[in-house]
Amino acid sequence: MSPTPCATGLYRGRDGPYRGGGEHVELIEASALGVASRTASLLGESPRWDARRGSLWWVDIVGSALHELRADGSTVSFELEHPAGAVNLVDDGTLLLATTEGLEVFDPDSQRSAVRVPVERELTGRRMNDAAVDAHGRVYAGTMRWDAGEPPHDGVLYRIDPKGNATPILSEVGCPNGIAWPQPGTMAFVDSLTRSIGLWAVDPASGALIEQTGAIDVSRFDGIPDGIALDAVGTLWVAFWGGGAVRRVGLDGTPLATIELPTALVTAVAFGGDDLGTLYITTAREAEDDDDTGAGRLYRCAPGQRGVLPHRWASSSAR
């Protein structure tokens, strides 16, 4: 696939372009959108830039696979024993997978994995979905039913400290997705079933949620919010499942830009590259997508903004 210009500018929702109180939204230049990897995922998720290796990791939840896009442009795939909803980095060079068993440490060199923090492994029909690491080395990870669209919506958001203690901090979650910390003491968290991005005050010392301070309502836009990425100026880039787009929004809900993709099921985003100026975008494919050759691919785009490096889990937890 040859690179094509990214479509950036006004959001287009169900009622047409959104102009932010009647005014045109400032356009953000983006150079090109292209396919970063043709390795197709059934449900690609959780892209994560690994600066030490100069590579990008992501998972295929349904395909029970972990993929690595290496610096030379090649893609290497690893078969996983347990389906993983997210991949994060550990400071000893291994990887932390959020799986149906809990948190597992995976060594890409030996290709061995081990459960380090069991989470809901005794429950059937459930799995971990998205997960992220905060600046203090704590993991925030959500659980859900495989069929999140059907009640009861009894997912849980957990906080796992560097010693491996898992504490439930939010219940009655439908479909836990993107997690980020746009500013000190504030966590952004997506429950896709609410079609909004919750903003929570967090105690920096303990990581406990204090209260929900607001929400970014994105229900006006096509699709369902899924994974999110934070850029260097503190705004969020949001993947829209079924919307065929990634959208940039401010914490006050102001729409800033959109990137249209050639496939509908856009799942997650992450900044990467040597200068953190490349936005990587995962997608998914369904059985009826046989004619959609772009579904399930990993895309990349230069949106004119830079991201921030992901935090790593403390290696003391992985021993």
VMD Tcl script that draws the C-alpha trace (Angstrom):
set ca {
  {0.00 0.00 0.00}
  {1.49 3.32 -1.02}
  {1.28 6.14 1.53}
  {-1.75 8.35 1.22}
  {-2.32 11.72 2.85}
  {-3.82 11.63 6.32}
  {-7.19 13.31 6.45}
  {-6.99 15.83 9.26}
  {-9.21 18.66 10.36}
  {-12.86 18.85 11.33}
  {-14.51 15.96 13.11}
  {-17.36 14.46 11.16}
  {-20.03 13.05 13.40}
  {-23.47 11.71 12.71}
  {-24.72 15.27 12.18}
  {-21.84 16.39 9.99}
  {-18.68 18.32 10.82}
  {-18.30 19.42 14.42}
  {-17.00 22.97 14.58}
  {-16.52 23.52 18.30}
  {-19.09 26.14 19.17}
  {-19.57 27.23 15.58}
  {-15.89 27.92 14.87}
  {-13.55 26.04 12.59}
  {-11.18 23.73 14.38}
  {-7.49 24.43 13.81}
  {-6.07 21.97 11.31}
  {-3.05 19.83 12.19}
  {-0.80 18.77 9.35}
  {-0.06 15.08 8.89}
  {2.36 13.85 6.26}
  {1.24 10.34 5.30}
  {-0.70 7.29 6.34}
  {0.68 3.92 5.41}
  {0.76 0.28 6.39}
  {3.50 -0.41 8.94}
  {2.92 -4.17 9.00}
  {0.83 -6.40 6.78}
  {0.60 -9.05 9.49}
  {-3.17 -9.15 9.92}
  {-4.72 -9.43 13.38}
  {-8.21 -10.62 14.17}
  {-8.25 -8.14 17.05}
  {-5.09 -6.04 17.08}
  {-4.65 -4.01 20.27}
  {-2.23 -2.32 22.66}
  {0.60 -0.97 20.48}
  {3.59 -0.18 22.71}
  {6.84 1.47 21.64}
  {10.00 -0.14 23.04}
  {12.74 2.49 22.75}
  {15.49 0.11 23.91}
  {14.83 -2.32 21.06}
  {13.67 0.32 18.59}
  {10.57 -1.74 17.95}
  {6.81 -1.70 18.42}
  {4.89 -4.45 20.22}
  {1.18 -5.19 19.87}
  {-1.16 -8.10 20.55}
  {-3.86 -9.99 18.70}
  {-6.39 -10.84 21.39}
  {-8.47 -13.33 19.43}
  {-5.45 -14.77 17.62}
  {-3.53 -15.29 20.91}
  {-0.44 -13.70 19.41}
  {2.17 -11.08 20.21}
  {3.76 -9.15 17.33}
  {6.95 -7.11 17.11}
  {7.61 -4.60 14.34}
  {11.39 -4.37 14.26}
  {13.60 -1.50 13.17}
  {14.36 -3.17 9.83}
  {10.64 -3.23 8.99}
  {10.18 -6.95 9.56}
  {7.44 -8.36 11.79}
  {8.08 -11.26 14.15}
  {5.12 -13.05 15.77}
  {4.96 -15.09 18.96}
  {2.20 -17.56 19.77}
  {0.82 -17.05 23.28}
  {-0.49 -19.74 25.59}
  {-3.17 -17.38 26.96}
  {-4.95 -14.60 25.04}
  {-3.54 -11.19 25.96}
  {-5.49 -7.94 25.95}
  {-2.45 -5.70 26.43}
  {1.33 -5.63 26.45}
  {3.49 -3.36 28.61}
  {7.21 -3.04 29.18}
  {9.23 -4.24 32.17}
  {12.44 -2.46 33.12}
  {14.51 -5.66 32.88}
  {13.67 -5.96 29.17}
  {10.88 -8.51 29.45}
  {7.22 -7.82 28.69}
  {4.12 -7.73 30.86}
  {1.02 -9.29 29.31}
  {-2.52 -8.82 30.62}
  {-4.08 -12.23 29.90}
  {-6.96 -14.48 30.86}
  {-4.81 -15.65 33.78}
  {-3.78 -12.21 35.08}
  {-0.45 -10.46 34.58}
  {2.18 -12.62 32.91}
  {5.83 -11.85 32.29}
  {6.98 -12.87 28.82}
  {10.64 -13.13 27.81}
  {10.88 -12.57 24.04}
  {14.36 -14.13 23.94}
  {13.41 -17.46 25.53}
  {9.74 -17.15 24.51}
  {8.77 -18.31 28.00}
  {6.03 -16.76 30.11}
  {4.94 -17.06 33.72}
  {1.96 -15.72 35.64}
  {3.21 -13.19 38.20}
  {-0.06 -11.68 39.44}
  {-3.14 -13.91 39.16}
  {-6.28 -11.87 38.48}
  {-9.72 -13.49 38.21}
  {-8.15 -16.66 36.82}
  {-10.74 -18.71 38.71}
  {-13.60 -17.06 36.78}
  {-14.73 -18.42 33.42}
  {-15.74 -16.40 30.39}
  {-13.61 -13.41 31.43}
  {-10.32 -11.85 30.41}
  {-8.12 -8.85 30.98}
  {-8.38 -6.11 28.38}
  {-6.39 -2.89 28.30}
  {-3.63 -2.09 30.79}
  {-1.08 0.69 31.31}
  {1.74 1.60 33.69}
  {1.84 4.93 35.54}
  {4.88 7.04 36.42}
  {5.24 5.23 39.76}
  {5.48 1.77 38.18}
  {1.92 0.78 39.08}
  {-0.17 -1.17 36.58}
  {-3.81 -0.28 35.96}
  {-5.64 -3.11 34.20}
  {-9.28 -3.84 33.46}
  {-11.20 -7.11 33.31}
  {-14.35 -7.87 31.33}
  {-16.53 -10.61 29.93}
  {-15.62 -11.94 26.51}
  {-19.00 -10.69 25.32}
  {-18.93 -7.23 26.89}
  {-22.03 -6.13 25.00}
  {-24.28 -8.37 27.07}
  {-25.14 -7.71 30.75}
  {-24.17 -7.94 33.47}
  {-21.49 -5.31 33.06}
  {-19.33 -6.43 35.95}
  {-15.82 -5.65 34.78}
  {-13.28 -4.37 37.28}
  {-10.39 -1.91 37.03}
  {-7.45 -3.07 39.16}
  {-4.37 -1.28 40.43}
  {-1.33 -3.54 40.78}
  {1.52 -2.07 42.82}
  {5.23 -2.79 42.22}
  {5.08 -5.62 44.77}
  {2.38 -7.37 42.76}
  {-0.60 -6.62 45.01}
  {-3.82 -6.30 42.98}
  {-6.47 -3.94 44.36}
  {-9.88 -3.43 42.71}
  {-10.49 0.32 42.39}
  {-13.51 0.57 40.07}
  {-16.39 -1.86 39.55}
  {-19.36 -2.23 37.17}
  {-17.13 -1.55 34.18}
  {-18.51 -2.60 30.82}
  {-15.54 -2.65 28.45}
  {-12.33 -1.26 29.98}
  {-10.10 0.33 27.39}
  {-7.64 3.21 27.07}
  {-5.80 4.44 30.18}
  {-3.49 7.48 30.34}
  {-2.31 10.18 32.74}
  {-2.56 13.51 30.90}
  {-1.36 15.52 33.89}
  {-0.14 14.78 37.45}
  {-2.97 13.57 39.63}
  {-5.34 12.94 36.70}
  {-6.15 9.66 34.99}
  {-8.15 9.31 31.77}
  {-10.02 6.02 31.48}
  {-12.24 4.72 28.69}
  {-15.20 2.47 29.39}
  {-16.24 1.94 25.79}
  {-19.85 1.11 26.66}
  {-20.33 4.63 28.08}
  {-18.97 6.24 24.89}
  {-17.04 8.70 27.02}
  {-13.59 9.16 28.55}
  {-13.73 9.51 32.32}
  {-11.34 11.88 34.09}
  {-10.37 10.82 37.61}
  {-8.46 12.50 40.40}
  {-5.74 10.14 41.61}
  {-3.75 10.18 44.84}
  {-0.14 10.32 43.55}
  {1.25 8.56 46.62}
  {-1.06 5.55 46.70}
  {-2.51 5.55 43.18}
  {-6.02 5.38 44.65}
  {-8.90 6.95 42.75}
  {-10.27 9.92 44.70}
  {-13.25 10.93 42.59}
  {-14.38 11.36 39.01}
  {-13.84 15.00 38.13}
  {-15.33 15.00 34.65}
  {-15.77 13.18 31.38}
  {-15.00 13.82 27.74}
  {-18.19 13.09 25.84}
  {-17.34 11.66 22.43}
  {-20.76 10.17 21.69}
  {-21.35 12.76 18.95}
  {-18.75 11.09 16.77}
  {-19.06 7.95 14.70}
  {-17.80 4.82 16.39}
  {-16.98 3.79 19.95}
  {-13.91 5.07 21.85}
  {-11.29 2.37 22.33}
  {-7.56 2.80 22.96}
  {-5.96 6.18 23.68}
  {-2.50 7.73 23.49}
  {-1.11 10.83 25.12}
  {0.97 13.39 23.22}
  {3.67 15.64 24.63}
  {1.33 18.60 25.13}
  {-1.22 16.63 27.11}
  {-3.97 15.97 24.59}
  {-5.45 12.57 23.78}
  {-5.53 10.61 20.55}
  {-8.51 8.27 20.55}
  {-9.14 5.23 18.35}
  {-12.79 4.80 17.34}
  {-14.01 1.24 16.88}
  {-16.48 1.21 13.98}
  {-15.68 4.84 13.19}
  {-12.71 4.26 10.92}
  {-10.76 7.07 12.53}
  {-8.37 8.33 15.19}
  {-9.32 11.65 16.73}
  {-7.35 14.11 18.81}
  {-9.25 15.78 21.66}
  {-8.40 18.19 24.45}
  {-9.27 17.39 28.05}
  {-12.17 19.84 27.81}
  {-13.57 17.85 24.89}
  {-12.42 20.26 22.19}
  {-11.94 18.34 18.93}
  {-8.58 19.13 17.37}
  {-7.97 16.72 14.48}
  {-9.00 13.48 12.87}
  {-7.15 10.82 10.89}
  {-9.32 8.70 8.63}
  {-8.33 5.09 7.99}
  {-9.33 2.80 5.12}
  {-10.94 0.31 7.51}
  {-13.65 0.71 10.15}
  {-12.47 -1.24 13.20}
  {-9.77 1.01 14.62}
  {-8.68 -0.22 18.04}
  {-5.68 1.53 19.61}
  {-2.87 4.03 19.08}
  {0.66 4.69 20.33}
  {3.44 7.12 19.54}
  {6.79 5.68 18.61}
  {9.87 6.08 16.46}
  {13.20 7.64 17.40}
  {11.61 11.06 17.88}
  {8.21 9.73 19.08}
  {6.69 11.48 16.08}
  {5.07 8.43 14.48}
  {1.56 7.40 15.48}
  {1.00 3.65 15.20}
  {-2.58 2.45 14.81}
  {-3.91 -1.09 15.33}
  {-7.07 -2.41 13.68}
  {-9.25 -5.52 13.69}
  {-11.07 -7.66 11.18}
  {-14.27 -9.69 11.32}
  {-15.42 -12.65 9.26}
  {-17.47 -10.41 6.99}
  {-14.35 -8.30 6.29}
  {-13.04 -10.73 3.68}
  {-13.23 -8.00 1.03}
  {-11.56 -5.43 3.29}
  {-7.88 -6.08 2.68}
  {-6.91 -3.27 5.07}
  {-8.68 -4.72 8.10}
  {-6.43 -6.01 10.86}
  {-3.29 -4.24 9.60}
  {-0.94 -2.06 11.62}
  {-0.84 1.50 10.29}
  {1.44 4.45 10.90}
  {1.06 8.17 10.42}
  {3.06 11.35 11.10}
  {0.45 13.62 12.73}
  {2.70 16.59 13.47}
  {2.81 15.94 17.22}
  {5.15 13.90 19.40}
  {4.21 11.45 22.10}
  {5.69 10.38 25.42}
  {7.54 7.19 26.29}
  {5.52 4.49 28.06}
  {6.47 3.75 31.65}
  {7.90 0.38 32.63}
  {6.87 -2.03 35.36}
  {9.49 -2.46 38.09}
  {11.61 -5.57 37.48}
  {11.40 -6.46 41.19}
  {7.79 -7.38 40.51}
  {8.81 -9.76 37.73}
  {11.16 -11.90 39.76}
}
mol new
graphics top color blue
foreach p $ca { graphics top sphere $p radius 0.5 }
foreach p [lrange $ca 0 end-1] q [lrange $ca 1 end] { graphics top cylinder $p $q radius 0.2 }
display resetview
